[in-house]
Amino acid sequence: MNPATSNQVVTPQKRSRLKDRLRSLLGALFRRKLRRESRRFLKAAEDCRATQHDVLRRLLRLNAASRFSQERGLTESLSTTEFRSRLPVADFEIFRPYIERLKTGETGALLGPQNKLLMFALSSGTTSAAKFIPITQQFLDDYRRGWQIWGIQSYDARPGLNSKNILQITSDFNRYRTESGMPCGNISGLAMASQRSVVRFMYTIPYAVSKIDNAQSKYYTILRLGLADDNVGMITTANPSTLVQLASLADSEKESLIRDIADGTLSAKFAVSDEVRYALKSRLSRRRPQRARHLEAVVHKSGMLRLGDVWPSLEQLGVWTGGSCSAYLPSLRQHFGDQVVLRDHGLSASEGRMTIPMQDGSSDGILDVSTHYFEFIPVSEHGQPNPIVLGAHELERDCDYYILLTTSSGLYRYNISDVVRCTGHVGTTPLLRFLHKGAHISNLTGEKISESQAVDAVGLALKSLNHRVSMFTLTPVWGEPPYYQILIEEGELATAALADRFAVSVDEELRALNCEYDEKRATSRLGSIRIARLKPGTWGRFASQRQSKFGGSLEQYKHPCLLPDMEVVARAFGGSLIP
């Protein structure tokens, strides 16, 4: 061996060229594979009924040997009618005893012998403790396939992404373990932790960051790593509120971030363990004075560190845009600009992926008929003793439904309480738009206000006033007559006159959106909407309390834009209201 060549230093420039060549080669091969997968999915969507029939048989066969299936006679030979007769529409409590056995290591309680359990995803419930959702190898494979189909559609729409990095925000899959040693956490963390090493270099944020428990510390570390990378092309995280929080923190901590990037450090004032700091050492220790000067120039020009100005290569944000999440979209535009494309993640939860959006700027997605078996209950039938249940191929355009899931993780006919609207079809497979969680309906006098209506009314009112707010929640208040109030932090509405105009405008928009609310207002059974001011910082404390109580990750947390339960509101905000 030549000593001169064996001790050569690989310069950053050479490392970058090697990385680009490897990315180009692997990317071309990977994209070809994903396009085949996408074509197979669209082919399956052409005949929804046949595809779903095959999926149901496969899922029943997969877990037929489990105690749950044997007790109910769930075998792959069942017809659709027989399947429905063996098991009623289910909530989580039906599965809880079997999942408790899974947690102790008795996997045969709910899963077949070939269906390997990998972890439990923690899903937040509305009124109960965190739910433990089994994640199996088959489920993980299906989860990845759905994301790959989503991803190739994005990359083919924007070829420039092929040479750029991904900033993905995930949570730890191994937050703690059950008594049998099974990890509990977030499935996105498992997907990232089990990535092949040849893929990981495309991601700006290493998996180790997900191990940071404190939200502010985690987000600061993400910004420290992300702002040092000038080649970020796409940012993905489930909830757009996460990006709004990142943007606010970036500006408030701009001096510290720029100093850390220049010096190759990570500020000691943020709670990051020695273990995580050591894992990030190679990424953090490199000094980037030139990049720091660029960030300083951004601040000098506008007076703030605006995320839309720091990543010249940024093309796409992958976030939820439907339901209550649409309330954050104006703030996203404020922080990232109008040139960045918003691509909806699709309707998904710890229990399973339901839709795959194929177009920019729309939350409508094709039902993922090749992965789970789906049934639907018309909204008008929900809650009836024997509701009409439809197959996916039977949905009608412009009608609203509750979704039932049967998955490879052992959940059967599971009512996830999501309300969707059929907006069209691809082949015979429905396009679905998420509206709201079924639990998020407020009904004091028969008005039946949904969370999606609250979001739309506030959004239209803000647009008419050319104003923005970061967060809000609509809640009912008993009185003579009862009325609705909008909880909003002090300072969001600068003057009393603006607050009054905002309240009047929301009231008018809600009356236009909901004929029942309009009728109740016209007959004075409901009073007009009022503004209730909260102390600054209330929303942050509220989010931390709910996440701590109900489980789930910070990125999964969905701010409730409608809270129907007045007792919950009184407990949560009684001490934060400004008279």
N, C-alpha and C positions, 0 to 999 in steps of 0.2 A: 504494500500500500504506500502511496506517495504521501509523506507527511504534510507536504504543502497543501494537498487537496483535502486530506482528512480533517484538517483543522480550519477549513474555510468557514467563514461566518456567513450565514444565510441572512442577507440584508432584508429589511422590511419590504423594499421594492421587489426583490426576487421572490420573497414569500407571497406577496400579493399576486405576482404573475403566475406562480405555480397554482395558487388558489383559484385564479380565474380560469386557467386551463382545465383544472380538475372539475370545477363547477360546470364548465361548458360541456365536457365529455359526459359526466354523470347526469347532468341536467337533461341532455338530449335523450339519453337512454331511458331515464325515469319518466320524462314527459311522454315518450312513445308508449310506455306501459300504461300510464294513466289515461291516455286517450282511448286505448282499447277498453279499459275499465269503464270509462264514461260512455262509450258507445254501447257496451253491454247493458248498462243501466237504462239508457234511453230505449234500447230495444225491448227490455223487460217492461218498460212503462207503456209500450204500445198495447199490451194485453194485460191490463191490471188484474182482472179476475183470475186468469190462469197463473200469473206470477204469484199472487197472494195465496192461491190454493197450494202451490208447491212450497211456499215459505211456511205455511201452517203445518204441513206434513213434516217438514224438516225439523221445525221447532218442537213439535210433539214427540218426534222420534228421539231427539237429542236428550230430552229429560224424562223419557217414559219410565225409566227405572227408579226415579226418585220416589220418596215416600209420598210427597204431595200428589204426584201424578197417579200413583197406584191407588191411593185412597179415593180418587175421583174418577178413575177409569179413563185417564187421558192418554190415548194411544194414537198413533199416526193414522190409523184406519178410520178415524172419526170423520163424519161429514160435518159441514159447517153447522148444521142444525143440531147435530148430536153434541158437538163441542160446546155450543152455547147452553144446551140443556144440562150439561154436566157441571157447569160452573157459572154462578151469577156474575154480574158486573162487580168487580172487586175494588176495594180500597186497600191501603197498605196493611191495615190491621189483619186482614186474612192471611197475609204472608209473614207477618211479624214473628209468630212462634217458630216457623220453619227457619227464618233467617237467624233467629237467636241460636238455633242448633248449628247453623252454618258457622256462626261466630265461635263456637266451641270446638270446631273441627269436624262436625258431622255433616259433611258436604252432601251426602246422599239424601238429606232431608228435602232438598229442593232441586238438586242438580243430578244429571246423569253421570256415569263413571268416566265418560270421555269429555266431559265439560269442565275443564280445569278452572278452579277458582283462583283468581289472581289478587283480588283486593276487594274492599268495600268502598264505594263512593258515598260520601256524606251529602245528603240532600236536605236542605232546609224545608221544614214544614210550616204551614201557616199558624197552626194552633198546637202542634205537638212537638215533642223532642225530635232531634235529628233522626232522619231515616237512614238506615244502612242498606245501600243498594248493591247486590252482588255484581261484581265485574268478572266475567270469565274470559278465557282466551278467545272464544268465539265472538263474544261481545266486543272485545278490544279490536279484533280483526275487522268486524263490521264498522266499528267507530272510525277506524283509520280509513277504510274504504270510502266512507261518506265524505270525510275531510279531503281525501285525495281527489274525488270527483269535483268537489267544490273548488279545490285549489287549481286543478288544470283548467277549469273554466275561467278562473281569474287570470291565470298566466297567459292563456291564449288570447284573452281580451286585451292584455297589456304585455306584449312580448318584452318590453324593457325590464320587467321584473326578473327576468331570467338571470340578469347579471348583478342583481342587487340582494341585499340581506333582508332577513325577516326579524322584526322585533316582536316576539310573542311573549305574552304575559300569562303565566300559569301558576298553579298552586301545588303544594306538596302532596304527593300520593301517599306518603308515609308519615302522616302527622302523629299517629300513634298506632298501636297494634292491639288486636283482640287477644283474649287469653290463649288462643291457639296460635298466635303469632302472625295473624293475617293483617297486612297494612290497611289503614283506613285514611282516606283523604280525597283527592281530586283526580279524576280519570285523565284530565289533560296533562297532569304531572307525570302519570305513568307512561302516557304516550311519548312524552318528551324524554323521560329517563331511559326508555328502552329504544330510542332512536339509534340507528347505526351510526358509527363514528364518522363515516364518510358524508353523512347528511348534516351532522351537528354544526359543521363549520359555517353553514348558511344562516345560522341563528345568532343574533347579537347577544341575547341574554342566556347565560348558561343555566342549567337546571339547578345548580346550587343556590341560586337566588330565591327559589321557591321555598327554601328552608328558613327564610327570615320570617319570624312570626309577626313582629310589629309592622303595622301597615305603613306608617310614615318611613320607617327605615327601609322597608322593602321597596317602596316607590322611589325613594332617594337613590338607592343602589341601582335600580333599573334606569333611572335618568343618568346616573354617573356613567354607566356602561353605554347606554344608548346614545347620549349626546356626544360621546367620543367617537362614534361611528358615523362617518359622513356619507355612508352608502346604504342607508336604510331605505328600502323601497316599499315595504308593507308593514303595517302594525296590526296585530290581531290580538283581541281579547274579547271575552264574551260581552261584557257590559260597557256601554259607552261612558257611563259615569266614572269608570276607572280612568279613562283617558282625560276626562275633565279634571279629575283630581290630580293626575300627573301634570297636566298643563299648569294648574294653579301652583303646585309645589315647585315646578321648574322655575317659575318667575320669582316666587318668594325666596327660593334658595339659590338664585342665579350666581351670586358672588361665590358661595361655597362650592358650587358645582364647577364653575369655570376654574377656580383655584385647584380643585382636585384633579381636573383633567390636565391642567398645565403641569402639575407636580407629580402625577402618577400616584395619587393617594385616594383614600376614602375617608371622609370626615369622621373623626372619633365621636362626634356628638350624636351619631345615630347608632342605635343598638343593633350591631351586627356581630355575631359570635366570632370568636377566633377561628373556629372550624370553617365557617363560611368565608371569612377573610382569606384564610390560607388557600381554600379552593379557588378563589378568584384572583390570587396573587399575580399569576402570569398575565391576566387581562388588565389588572389595575395598575401594575407597576410601571408600565410604559408611559413615559411623559409625552404629552401632545401639545406643546406650546403653540404650534401653528393653528391647531383646531381651537384652542382656547382663545387665540386672538380673533378668529372668525366669530366665535360666540360673543366676544366682547364688542365686536363691530355691530352685530345684530342688536345688542342691548343699546349701544350708543345711538343707533339709527332710530329706534322706536321707543326707547325708554324701558323696554321689557324684553324678557327672553320668551318670545312667542314660538311655540313648537313648529308652526307652519313655516317659519323662516329659517330653521336650523338644519332641516333635512332637504336639501335641494333635489334629492332623488326620490323623495316620498311620492308614491302614486296612489296608494290604496289604504283605507282603514277597513278592516274586517271586524264588524261589531253587529250586535243586534240593533235593528232599526225599527222594529214593529212594536205594537202594544205600548206599554208605558215608556219603553226606551226611546220612543220617538221624541219625548219631551227634551232629551239631551242633544238632539241633533243641531239646533241653533247654536248651542254652546260649542259643539265640535267644530262647526263652521267658523265660529269666532276665533278659536284657537289654532285651527289647521288650515283655514282658507277654503275657498270654493273650488280650487283646482284639484283637490284630492278626491278621489272616487270613494264613495261609501258602498261597501258590498256587505249585504246582510249575511250573518253566519248561518241562518236557517233556524228553524224551531228545533231546539234540542234541550235536553235535560240529563241529569244523571241517569234517569231511567231509560233513555234512548234518544236517538236522532229521529226526527219526524219529517223534516223537509230539507231539500237542497235547492237553494235559490240559484238560478242560472243567469240572472241579469243584474246589472248595476242599478242602484237606486231604488230597488224594490225588495220588500220583505217576502213577497210571494215565492213559494218554493214548491218543487215537485215532491210529492209524497215519496218517501224512501221505501218503496214497495218491495225491494229485493232483500231487505234486512229484517224487518219486523212484520208481524201480522197486525193489521189495523181494523178496528171497527169504529163506528160512529153513531152517536145518539143525537138526533135533532134537538136543538136548544129547547124547543117547545115541549119535548117529551122528557127532558131531563128531570129526574126526581119522581117520575111516575112509577107505580109498583111494577108494571111490565112495559117498559118503554120500547118503542120501535128501535131496532138496532140494524144498521146498514153496513154493507161491505164497502170497501173503498171505491169500487167501480160504480156504486149506486148514488154517489153524491151529486147534487144539483148545484149549478152555478148560482151565486148570490145567496146561498143558504148557509146558516151557521150551525156548527156541530161541536159536541164534546168528543174528544179522542179517547179510544180504549187501546191499550198496548198489550201485545203478547210478544215477549222477547226471549232471546237465548239465555238470559240470566235468571229464568224461572218465574218471571212475572206473567200472569195470564189475565187477559181481559181487564187490565189495570186502568182505572179511571184516573188519569193524571190531572184532571180538572182544568185542562186547557180548552179554551173556546176558539175555534178557527172558522174562517169563512172560505168557502170554495169560490175561487175567482176565475176558474177555467179548467182546461184539461190539456195534458200532453199525451197524445194517444188516448187511452181511456183512463189514464191516471190523473187524479185531481191535482190542481194547483191550489195551495192553501196559504192563507194569510192569518197569522196569529192576531187575535183581538185582545184577549185578556184571560187571566185566571178566573175560573168560575166562582171562586170564593170572593172575588173583588167586585161584588155587586152591592150597592147601597139602596135600601128600600124602606124609607120611613113611612111614606103615605101611598105607595104604589108607583113611585116614579122609576124605580129599577135603573138607577144610574150605573153604568159600567165604567171600569177604569179607562177603557179606550175612549169613551165619550168625555171623561174628565180631561184626559190628555189632549184630545182634539180641541175642546172648548178653550182651554188655557193657551194652547198653541196659536189658535186663531186670534184670540184676544191680544196676545203679545205681538203678533204680526201686525195687527191693526194699529197698535200703539208704537210700533217700531222699537220695541223694548225686549230685553232678555232677563230671565231669572235663572239661577243655577238649579234650584230644587223647590218643589212645592208638594203639598198634599191636601187633597180635598176631603173634608170630614163632615159628618152630620152633627147638628147640635139641637137638642130638645129645647123647645120654647113655645111661646104662644104668638105666632105659629112657629114650628120648627124651621130650621134653615140650614144652609151649608156654609162652612167657612173654609177659606184657603189659608193653610199654615205656610208662612214664608218668613225667612230670617230677616231681622232688622237690617236695613240698609239696601235691600234688594229693590225697594220702591222708594225713591228718594224723597218724595213729597206726599203729603196727605191727599192732594188733588190727584196725583198719579195713581195712588192706591184706590181712590174712589172710582176713577175711570176704568181701572183694571177690573175691579169687582163687577161693575155694571156691564162691561164688555163680556166677561166670562159668563155672567148670568144670561145675557142675550144669546150668546153662542150655544150654551147648553140647552136653552129653550128651543133653538132651531134644530139641534141634533136629537133631542129626546122629546117626543110629543107628549109622553106622560108627565115629564117634568114641566113642560109648558102648561099643560092643563092644570097641574097642581099649583103652579105659580099664578095662573089666571084666576083661579078660584080661591086664592089666598090660603090654601092649605099648606103652602110652603112660603117662607119669607125669602127675601132677596139674599144673594150671596154677600158675605162680609169677609174682610181681611183680618186675620189674626197674626200678629207679629211674634216671632220667636227670638230669643237671645242668640247672638252670633255664636256659631260653633255647635248649635243644637243638632243639626243634621249629622255631623260627624259622630257625636256621642250616640245618637240614636242608631246609626248604622253599626257601630261597634257593639252596642248592647244586643241588637237583634242577631248579628252574626255569631256572637258568643253564645246566645241562648239557643238558637235553632240549628247551629252547625252550618256546614257548607263553607266554601272559601270566600275570601274577600271579593274575588272577581265574579263569583256567582251571585253576589248580593244584588237584589233588585229593589231599588227604592220604591216604596208604595206610593203611587200618585193618588190613590183613593184608599182611605181606611174607614170601613163602615162601622167598626166596633168602637163605640164611644167610650167604653170602659178602658180599652187599650189606649186610646188617645189621651184620656185623663191621666192614666198612670205614666205614660211616656212623656207627656208635654206639660203636665200641670204646673211644674215648677219652672218651666222655660218660657211661659207666655208673658209677654210684656203688656201690662194693663193699658 
